[in-house]
Amino acid sequence: MTPHTATALRRSPSATGQQSEQAPDTEAKVRCLESFLAASDAGARAQRIETHMSWVLVGRTEVLKLKKPVCHPPVDYSSVEARECNARRELRLNRRLAPGVYLGLLALQWHDGTLSAVPETYLRPDRQTVDWVVVMRRLPQERMLDEVIRRGELLPRDVDALVGTLAAFYRGAVHADIDEGEYAARLRHGLALGASVLEQFASVLPGVHEACQRTHDALLMHEGLLRARVAERRLVEGHGDLRAEHVCLVDPPAVFDALEFDARLGEVDPFDELCFLGLECDMAGDASVGPLLCTRMAAALDDTPPPALLRLYAAKNALMRARLSAAHLLETDPRHPEKWLPQASRYLKRVLVALSGT
């Protein structure tokens, strides 16, 4: 990464009629990053992608991620310091499973009406740093696991490679320091949150009551299994958001976009994450991936969780995804509103399928 400067003059009239300088807003920062990519990425025009928490700029060979200055408790990115801390944590966590993808950090520096995108190694101490940006190597979209599944092109060697990457990761992961009761309480809290959101849509989402109640009952019935996983020191600092769209089947597979905003949510049972990945592969069109990953990982980690625990994990993950889908419609101006109820319904059906053996 080399330094690049983009002018972002922000002036407004003062009480005396003079022009006074204002700090750059988010739009100015995004434009600066687009200019940075155009200069450093062979003139490529960046694609803007907006998420709840970030602006993502996709260039020809690089991707930049800028956090929005938002506060949605427990997440608070309203200060530059908080966004820097988050960027550094994102870099650290993702280099575990995608070391060649997460390249470093850019600082956005403001001085005398000019906004500059500066690699961290070129930081100017005499300028005001107004934001931090994560820099990634762009991965081929056609090799994302969900895309490969949708095309019906997933091969046994792809699964073998992914198992190898994840097994090495989990064997070397830091063990989570968590109390047995706290682990079960976290899952209960997640189910209660899911029910509180989904019940608002019960009139248009068939199966809400049954899915919520049966998952709650399964958790109460199998809380001992959850406590045993903690006692056996099976929980680790995992990925936290192991979706098919976060797996790229390059050589070796890159698993990216780890959950970074809440350390507690990253403290997981590897088989919980594998059940989540299996659910997302099922939603993409291949229900065989999840069971295969769990079977292969059990041998690789010398750890065979009870089937009842895997069913509970699958159900609670499907309920969580149903809740997140429906929650989009509670926003003031939801994007793609036609998408969320059908998606939530598909996840609710998978809750009931997962618990059909209990």
Summary of the structure (lengths in Angstrom):
residues: 358
radius of gyration: 22.3
end to end distance: 54.0
largest distance: 75.2
contacts: 1142
relative contact order: 0.11
helix: 51%
strand: 18%
